[in-house]
Amino acid sequence: MPEQSSLYIYNTLNGRKELFVPRTQGTVKLFTCGPSVYREQHVGNYRTFLFEDILQRYLEYQGFDVERGMNFTDIEDKAVEESRSTGRTLSELTQPVIDSFFESAKLLELSLPKPGIPRATEVVQEAVSLVQRLLDRGHAYRHTDGNIYYDPLSYPGFGEVFGLDMSNWPEKRVRFAKDTYEGRRWNRGDFVLWHGDLPDDGFSWDTELGRGRPAWNVQDPAIILSSLGSEIDIHCGGIDNVYRHHDYNRAVMEGAFGTEFCPYWVHGEHLIVDGKKMSKSRGNVMYPSQLLKRGYSPQTLRLGLTYCYYREQLNLTEEHLQNTAQLLSRLQKSVDALIQPRPVTNRTTAHRPEWEVQRTDRMIEEIPGVFRVNMDNDLGVKSAVDDLTRLLEHLDRRAAVSGLSTSQCARVRRHVRELNEVLRVLRIE
């Protein structure tokens, strides 16, 4: 159990890079937004899943026990519309997408929550309980349209994750009844918690709130409550979640329980393709399976989507993937060479001076330090991989002349194997 974390991470909530300190020593409660499963997840989605995976693995590398929650959003406006338009049931629509997600997650070595990933349709009762608490505490109200809405003005902390200016909130009450809205803008008004007065058409439930279904922005809190409790340490997601989602989730949890829900909010930026945002109209939406069919290994794809600063846009190009493949090949070549003992060369004797042995030993012991100093700086994967590659290539060149003992090779193997539990891009025999 670590005495404390050494990880500094950018907290969207206050706009600062700060030392991560969990609520309970040695344990981290982490929630990462999962996929909406009415459609297949593209490489941009997997970029987000991978930075969250790196975060979890690095916390575990530091010695923390990470309790992770994640969700499948299988009931929302878009899923209902898609189901109706295609004539498929909700299960027929979402199950193939879930199966595809698990297949890609396995190939990319994503670490997923051990208890499993619940679907929103499996936590309806928890959502109902949350909405009832919000009604009882005066944060929510019923409307004549049958829906239940949350009044953001009833919660003093609303908008703080985004940094929303609440001074120009409209005086006239405005209600937003859809689960999601397009674009990077704010809906200045009340947001829906419960879609009520619905017919018995396979998309609603009979509950103590009446017949209806939970809205999107109460589903994640319901899953968090069921898997992690009402207080967590880190909440992650893509940058789009900062708009009209994570502030809503925070308002639901803190409104329902009156305590701080989550002190650290971490968001990853978009992935673009050849300098343009992915869209069906451009025809540039890409999926992991397509890149794998083009000959890129899962390890290259994993590194290609993480070899960057997660808070900056990543431009996915053929050149980027080819350069990543070459870098990975260099790194793997050095590792392969360094885990095999080598005799001294270019010397009349096999004896190595003690200072030479000690210098090689010091270089070997720099491996975890080089990795940590970069990863501690807000998950600096790119700089960590670059510095590791330079260090290992230097060590390889030195070992080619001065030799490498069995014990030294064993230490290299141990250090690289441990850090590869985070990166998951190397093959270690």
Secondary structure by P-SEA (a helix, b strand, c coil): ccccccbbbbbcccccbbbbbcccccccbbbbbbccccccccaaaaaaaaaaaaaaaaaaaaccccbbbbbbccccaaaaaaaaaaccccccccaaaaaaaaaaaaaacccccccccccccccaaaaaaaaaaaaaacccccccccbbbbccccccccccccccccccccccbbbbcccccccccccccccccccccccccccccccccccccccccaaaaaaaaacccccccbbbbccccccccaaaaaaaaaaacccccccbbbbbbbbbcccccccccccccccaaaaaaacccaaaaaaaaccccccccccccaaaaaaaaaaaaaaaaaaaaaaccccccccccccccaaaaaaaaaaaaaaaaaaaaaaacccaaaaaaaaaaaaaaaaaaaaacccccaaaaaaaaaaaaaaaaaacccccc
